Amino acid sequence: MAGTKEAVVTSLTEVGTNLTGIFGDVLPIALGIIGSVMVVTFGVKLFKKLTGRA
């Protein structure tokens, strides 16, 4: 039973480590995309507000 417990703990630790690595790789890309979309959205709203089209 102790061997099974160690195998499960080792597997879950490895999964956690892999997920942390994936988030570390994907997060900068996702933040860049989300930031770009927000800038465009606010820019369009500001343009419409300044030109009186709403």
N, C-alpha and C positions, 0 to 999 in steps of 0.2 A: 504494500500500500504506500510505503514511503517513496518508492521509485515513481509511482504514478503521480504522487503529489509534486515531486520535484520536476517531473516532465511537464505537468500543467503549469507550474509556476514559471519554468524556463520558457515555455511557449508563449505565455501571456506577456512576459517581460520582453520577449523578442518582438511580439506584435506591437506593444507600446512603443518600443524603440523605433520600429519601422514607421509607425504612424507619425511620430514626432518628426522624423526625417522628411516624410512626405509633406507635412504642414510647413516645415521650414523651407521646402523647395517651392511650394505652390503659393504660399502667402504673399510674397513680394509681387508676383505676377497678378494675383487677384486684386491686391490693393491698387496696383497701377491701373488696371482695367476699370475698377469701380470708381477710382478718382477721376479718370478721364470722362466717364459717363456723367458723373456729377458736375464736372466743369462745363461740359456741353449743355447739360440740362439747365443749369443756372444761367449760362450765357444766353440761351434761347429765351428764357423767361425775362432776363434783363433787357434784351434787345426788344422783345415785344412790349415791355413796359415803357421803354424810352421812346419807341415809335408810335405808341398809342394803339397798338393792335393787341387786343386781348379777347 
